[in-house]
Amino acid sequence: MIYDVNVPNTIGHQTIIATTNNTAPPPTTVKIAKPVSYQFQVVEYTDGNDKVVKVELQVQQTEHDNNGNTIMSSGFKPVPRIRMPLP
């Protein structure tokens, strides 16, 4: 039996120039992954009588620059649920 799992997003990167000196060959470029953080929250959906009708785990992925400033945020998205039997 095959279970579908959450496929991760690709990690953003930045390209920097590694300068050693001003002689040949030209400087090397290096790709470095941008810092990423994750936030999780549990949401309880309620009806008019304040009865919980659905519970959902959500995740938000935020990409930062080297100073910690936010570059991109995915917003909160539901985490897929999978059902597995006990081993």
MDTraj code that builds the backbone (N, CA, C; nanometers):
import mdtraj as md
import numpy as np

residues = "MET ILE TYR ASP VAL ASN VAL PRO ASN THR ILE GLY HIS GLN THR ILE ILE ALA THR THR ASN ASN THR ALA PRO PRO PRO THR THR VAL LYS ILE ALA LYS PRO VAL SER TYR GLN PHE GLN VAL VAL GLU TYR THR ASP GLY ASN ASP LYS VAL VAL LYS VAL GLU LEU GLN VAL GLN GLN THR GLU HIS ASP ASN ASN GLY ASN THR ILE MET SER SER GLY PHE LYS PRO VAL PRO ARG ILE ARG MET PRO LEU PRO".split()
xyz = np.array([
    [0.0842, -0.1166, 0.0000],
    [0.0000, 0.0000, 0.0000],
    [0.0894, 0.1238, 0.0000],
    [0.0553, 0.2254, -0.0806],
    [0.1350, 0.3469, -0.0922],
    [0.0606, 0.4618, -0.0254],
    [0.1329, 0.5419, 0.0508],
    [0.0754, 0.6579, 0.1173],
    [0.1304, 0.7842, 0.0534],
    [0.0422, 0.8784, 0.0240],
    [0.0866, 1.0077, -0.0271],
    [0.1356, 1.0918, 0.0893],
    [0.2463, 1.1590, 0.0684],
    [0.3005, 1.2467, 0.1716],
    [0.3108, 1.3867, 0.1153],
    [0.3271, 1.4826, 0.2043],
    [0.3404, 1.6214, 0.1641],
    [0.4733, 1.6401, 0.0911],
    [0.4699, 1.6921, -0.0311],
    [0.5916, 1.7150, -0.1088],
    [0.6436, 1.8534, -0.0742],
    [0.7679, 1.8649, -0.0272],
    [0.8199, 1.9945, 0.0148],
    [0.8435, 2.0879, -0.1038],
    [0.8353, 2.2177, -0.0752],
    [0.8675, 2.3181, -0.1755],
    [1.0185, 2.3259, -0.1918],
    [1.0625, 2.3780, -0.3042],
    [1.2060, 2.3962, -0.3230],
    [1.2531, 2.5113, -0.2354],
    [1.3764, 2.5053, -0.1928],
    [1.4339, 2.6097, -0.1093],
    [1.4908, 2.7173, -0.2006],
    [1.4562, 2.8425, -0.1721],
    [1.5105, 2.9546, -0.2489],
    [1.6604, 2.9670, -0.2240],
    [1.7279, 3.0294, -0.3162],
    [1.8718, 3.0457, -0.2995],
    [1.9140, 3.1829, -0.3498],
    [2.0334, 3.2218, -0.3102],
    [2.0926, 3.3448, -0.3587],
    [2.2310, 3.3120, -0.4118],
    [2.2746, 3.3873, -0.5093],
    [2.4056, 3.3641, -0.5696],
    [2.5004, 3.4747, -0.5238],
    [2.6156, 3.4358, -0.4722],
    [2.7165, 3.5335, -0.4328],
    [2.8434, 3.5077, -0.5132],
    [2.9255, 3.6089, -0.5251],
    [3.0511, 3.5960, -0.5981],
    [3.1624, 3.5786, -0.4959],
    [3.2366, 3.4698, -0.5091],
    [3.3488, 3.4422, -0.4193],
    [3.4740, 3.5035, -0.4807],
    [3.5156, 3.6182, -0.4291],
    [3.6309, 3.6888, -0.4832],
    [3.7548, 3.6545, -0.4018],
    [3.8567, 3.6066, -0.4711],
    [3.9823, 3.5759, -0.4036],
    [4.0903, 3.6781, -0.4392],
    [4.0993, 3.7135, -0.5675],
    [4.1918, 3.8173, -0.6121],
    [4.1458, 3.8672, -0.7490],
    [4.2147, 3.9632, -0.8043],
    [4.1712, 4.0240, -0.9298],
    [4.2397, 3.9634, -1.0515],
    [4.3028, 3.8500, -1.0390],
    [4.3695, 3.7873, -1.1528],
    [4.2813, 3.6783, -1.2106],
    [4.3189, 3.6265, -1.3264],
    [4.2431, 3.5193, -1.3916],
    [4.2542, 3.3943, -1.3080],
    [4.1625, 3.3042, -1.3070],
    [4.0346, 3.3000, -1.3768],
    [3.9314, 3.3901, -1.3094],
    [3.8153, 3.4084, -1.3741],
    [3.7114, 3.4941, -1.3154],
    [3.6614, 3.4365, -1.1834],
    [3.6047, 3.5228, -1.0983],
    [3.5588, 3.4757, -0.9669],
    [3.4513, 3.3668, -0.9781],
    [3.4486, 3.2812, -0.8793],
    [3.3525, 3.1717, -0.8729],
    [3.2226, 3.2213, -0.8109],
    [3.1085, 3.1739, -0.8626],
    [2.9807, 3.2059, -0.7999],
    [2.9344, 3.0855, -0.7183],
    [2.8719, 3.1150, -0.6054],
    [2.8275, 3.0111, -0.5129],
    [2.6802, 3.0346, -0.4815],
    [2.5981, 2.9292, -0.4843],
    [2.4570, 2.9391, -0.4464],
    [2.4427, 2.8979, -0.3003],
    [2.3781, 2.9829, -0.2231],
    [2.3561, 2.9570, -0.0810],
    [2.2057, 2.9595, -0.0551],
    [2.1571, 2.8605, 0.0194],
    [2.0140, 2.8543, 0.0517],
    [1.9750, 2.9708, 0.1414],
    [1.8567, 3.0288, 0.1155],
    [1.8054, 3.1372, 0.1984],
    [1.7445, 3.0769, 0.3250],
    [1.7560, 3.1476, 0.4376],
    [1.6961, 3.0967, 0.5612],
    [1.5434, 3.0859, 0.5489],
    [1.4887, 2.9755, 0.6008],
    [1.3452, 2.9497, 0.5962],
    [1.2976, 2.9178, 0.7377],
    [1.1803, 2.9699, 0.7735],
    [1.1210, 2.9351, 0.9021],
    [0.9796, 2.8829, 0.8784],
    [0.9300, 2.8061, 0.9733],
    [0.7969, 2.7468, 0.9648],
    [0.7193, 2.7815, 1.0906],
    [0.5909, 2.8127, 1.0734],
    [0.4999, 2.8334, 1.1853],
    [0.3843, 2.7357, 1.1688],
    [0.3400, 2.6796, 1.2801],
    [0.2271, 2.5876, 1.2780],
    [0.1171, 2.6436, 1.3677],
    [-0.0072, 2.6164, 1.3305],
    [-0.1198, 2.6522, 1.4159],
    [-0.2297, 2.5484, 1.3987],
    [-0.3056, 2.5281, 1.5037],
    [-0.4206, 2.4385, 1.4997],
    [-0.5447, 2.5264, 1.4989],
    [-0.6293, 2.5068, 1.3985],
    [-0.7509, 2.5871, 1.3819],
    [-0.8715, 2.5017, 1.4178],
    [-0.9592, 2.5562, 1.5011],
    [-1.0855, 2.4906, 1.5343],
    [-1.1977, 2.5677, 1.4662],
    [-1.2668, 2.5028, 1.3737],
    [-1.3829, 2.5627, 1.3079],
    [-1.5047, 2.5312, 1.3924],
    [-1.5843, 2.6341, 1.4240],
    [-1.7020, 2.6157, 1.5094],
    [-1.8291, 2.6567, 1.4354],
    [-1.9419, 2.6021, 1.4817],
    [-2.0716, 2.6410, 1.4256],
    [-2.1282, 2.7567, 1.5089],
    [-2.2543, 2.7924, 1.4830],
    [-2.3180, 2.9037, 1.5531],
    [-2.3337, 2.8823, 1.7024],
    [-2.3335, 2.7563, 1.7468],
    [-2.3470, 2.7251, 1.8899],
    [-2.2122, 2.7082, 1.9576],
    [-2.1056, 2.7496, 1.8921],
    [-1.9682, 2.7395, 1.9420],
    [-1.9247, 2.5949, 1.9616],
    [-1.9839, 2.5035, 1.8841],
    [-1.9452, 2.3629, 1.8874],
    [-1.8382, 2.3409, 1.7799],
    [-1.7291, 2.2749, 1.8170],
    [-1.6206, 2.2486, 1.7220],
    [-1.6679, 2.1441, 1.6213],
    [-1.6629, 2.1801, 1.4929],
    [-1.7065, 2.0886, 1.3878],
    [-1.5899, 2.0362, 1.3045],
    [-1.4756, 2.1028, 1.3112],
    [-1.3591, 2.0581, 1.2342],
    [-1.2338, 2.1156, 1.2993],
    [-1.1272, 2.0346, 1.3008],
    [-0.9971, 2.0784, 1.3511],
    [-0.8952, 2.0562, 1.2410],
    [-0.8065, 2.1548, 1.2220],
    [-0.7118, 2.1465, 1.1107],
    [-0.5763, 2.1997, 1.1543],
    [-0.4693, 2.1280, 1.1179],
    [-0.3334, 2.1757, 1.1388],
    [-0.2924, 2.2550, 1.0159],
    [-0.2363, 2.3755, 1.0371],
    [-0.1918, 2.4592, 0.9256],
    [-0.0450, 2.4947, 0.9433],
    [0.0230, 2.5179, 0.8299],
    [0.1643, 2.5544, 0.8317],
    [0.1855, 2.6758, 0.7425],
    [0.2799, 2.7594, 0.7826],
    [0.3184, 2.8762, 0.7031],
    [0.4694, 2.8721, 0.6855],
    [0.5169, 2.8853, 0.5615],
    [0.6607, 2.8858, 0.5313],
    [0.7011, 3.0297, 0.4984],
    [0.8047, 3.0789, 0.5652],
    [0.8525, 3.2152, 0.5436],
    [0.9997, 3.2114, 0.5044],
    [1.0328, 3.2806, 0.3963],
    [1.1712, 3.2896, 0.3489],
    [1.2272, 3.4243, 0.3930],
    [1.3516, 3.4242, 0.4434],
    [1.4144, 3.5444, 0.4982],
    [1.5407, 3.5796, 0.4203],
    [1.5816, 3.7065, 0.4312],
    [1.7124, 3.7440, 0.3787],
    [1.8149, 3.7215, 0.4891],
    [1.9400, 3.7566, 0.4641],
    [2.0456, 3.7310, 0.5634],
    [2.0328, 3.8166, 0.6883],
    [1.9495, 3.9205, 0.6851],
    [1.9288, 4.0053, 0.8022],
    [1.8033, 3.9668, 0.8801],
    [1.7346, 3.8610, 0.8362],
    [1.6156, 3.8154, 0.9060],
    [1.4865, 3.8794, 0.8589],
    [1.4943, 3.9675, 0.7584],
    [1.3733, 4.0307, 0.7049],
    [1.2964, 3.9316, 0.6187],
    [1.1635, 3.9422, 0.6209],
    [1.0787, 3.8524, 0.5428],
    [1.0856, 3.8898, 0.3952],
    [1.1134, 3.7891, 0.3109],
    [1.1129, 3.8081, 0.1660],
    [0.9810, 3.7589, 0.1096],
    [0.9389, 3.6394, 0.1517],
    [0.8180, 3.5765, 0.0987],
    [0.7549, 3.4928, 0.2085],
    [0.6220, 3.4954, 0.2132],
    [0.5482, 3.4129, 0.3078],
    [0.4359, 3.3428, 0.2341],
    [0.4181, 3.2140, 0.2604],
    [0.3176, 3.1354, 0.1898],
    [0.1771, 3.1586, 0.2426],
    [0.1654, 3.2153, 0.3619],
    [0.0358, 3.2219, 0.4286],
    [0.0063, 3.0843, 0.4879],
    [-0.0896, 3.0774, 0.5780],
    [-0.1196, 2.9491, 0.6410],
    [-0.1961, 2.8598, 0.5448],
    [-0.1464, 2.7373, 0.5289],
    [-0.2082, 2.6382, 0.4411],
    [-0.2330, 2.5103, 0.5208],
    [-0.3419, 2.4379, 0.4921],
    [-0.3686, 2.3146, 0.5655],
    [-0.2628, 2.2079, 0.5370],
    [-0.2273, 2.1341, 0.6401],
    [-0.1343, 2.0224, 0.6259],
    [-0.2152, 1.9001, 0.5840],
    [-0.1732, 1.8310, 0.4768],
    [-0.2485, 1.7129, 0.4334],
    [-0.2484, 1.6048, 0.5408],
    [-0.3599, 1.5365, 0.5533],
    [-0.3709, 1.4258, 0.6490],
    [-0.3555, 1.2952, 0.5729],
    [-0.2860, 1.2023, 0.6353],
    [-0.2765, 1.0669, 0.5786],
    [-0.3227, 0.9698, 0.6858],
    [-0.3741, 0.8601, 0.6433],
    [-0.4228, 0.7586, 0.7354],
    [-0.3348, 0.6362, 0.7206],
    [-0.2771, 0.5917, 0.8321],
    [-0.1878, 0.4753, 0.8304],
    [-0.2277, 0.3790, 0.9421],
    [-0.2226, 0.2511, 0.9161],
    [-0.2487, 0.1546, 1.0229],
    [-0.1264, 0.1459, 1.1154],
    [-0.1508, 0.1043, 1.2379],
    [-0.0384, 0.0819, 1.3304],
    [0.0472, -0.0334, 1.2769],
    [0.1782, -0.0221, 1.2938],
    [0.2656, -0.1312, 1.2431],
    [0.2468, -0.2600, 1.3203],
])
top = md.Topology()
chain = top.add_chain()
for i, resn in enumerate(residues, 1):
    res = top.add_residue(resn, chain, resSeq=i)
    for name in ("N", "CA", "C"):
        top.add_atom(name, md.element.get_by_symbol(name[0]), res)
traj = md.Trajectory(xyz[None], top)
